[in-house]
Amino acid sequence: MKKLLKILDYFLILILFLVGILVFLGGFNLQENLRLPLGALFLFYGGLRFILIQRKYRREDRPKQ
């Protein structure tokens, strides 16, 4: 079950990055003044989530003393 949750976490991060890139490139019909901030927001949130998930799984994998 833990392995499935880990896969889903990383899949969600991949989706966030892809949506952020699509927003930047104009994949969605957004106005120019909304495209850059929303794309940056999605990319920032994906990066932040990636860092936090990495720390979570490193903490779980570390042997307890």
C-alpha positions as CSV (number, residue, x, y, z in Angstrom):
1,M,0.0,0.0,0.0
2,K,2.9,2.4,0.8
3,K,4.4,1.8,-2.6
4,L,1.1,2.7,-4.3
5,L,0.9,5.9,-2.3
6,K,4.5,6.8,-3.3
7,I,3.7,6.2,-6.9
8,L,0.6,8.3,-6.7
9,D,2.5,11.1,-5.0
10,Y,5.1,11.2,-7.8
11,F,2.4,10.9,-10.5
12,L,0.6,14.0,-9.0
13,I,3.9,15.9,-9.1
14,L,4.4,15.0,-12.7
15,I,0.9,16.2,-13.5
16,L,1.5,19.5,-11.7
17,F,4.7,20.1,-13.7
18,L,3.1,19.2,-17.0
19,V,0.1,21.5,-16.4
20,G,2.5,24.3,-15.4
21,I,4.5,23.9,-18.6
22,L,1.3,23.7,-20.7
23,V,0.0,26.9,-19.1
24,F,3.4,28.6,-19.8
25,L,3.3,27.6,-23.4
26,G,-0.3,28.6,-24.0
27,G,-1.9,25.1,-24.1
28,F,-4.9,26.6,-22.4
29,N,-6.6,29.6,-23.8
30,L,-5.7,32.1,-21.0
31,Q,-4.9,35.7,-21.3
32,E,-1.2,36.6,-21.5
33,N,-1.3,38.4,-18.1
34,L,-2.7,35.3,-16.4
35,R,-0.6,32.7,-18.2
36,L,2.8,33.5,-16.6
37,P,1.7,33.8,-13.0
38,L,-0.4,30.7,-13.1
39,G,2.3,28.7,-14.9
40,A,4.8,29.8,-12.3
41,L,2.4,28.9,-9.5
42,F,1.9,25.4,-10.8
43,L,5.6,24.9,-11.3
44,F,6.4,26.3,-7.8
45,Y,3.8,24.1,-6.1
46,G,5.0,21.0,-8.0
47,G,8.6,21.8,-6.9
48,L,7.7,22.4,-3.3
49,R,5.6,19.2,-3.2
50,F,8.5,17.3,-4.7
51,I,10.9,18.5,-2.0
52,L,8.4,17.8,0.8
53,I,7.6,14.3,-0.5
54,Q,11.4,13.5,-0.8
55,R,11.9,14.6,2.8
56,K,9.0,12.5,3.9
57,Y,10.2,9.3,2.3
58,R,13.8,9.8,3.4
59,R,12.5,10.3,7.0
60,E,10.5,7.1,6.7
61,D,13.4,5.1,5.2
62,R,15.9,6.2,7.9
63,P,16.4,3.5,10.6
64,K,15.1,4.5,14.0
65,Q,17.6,4.9,16.7
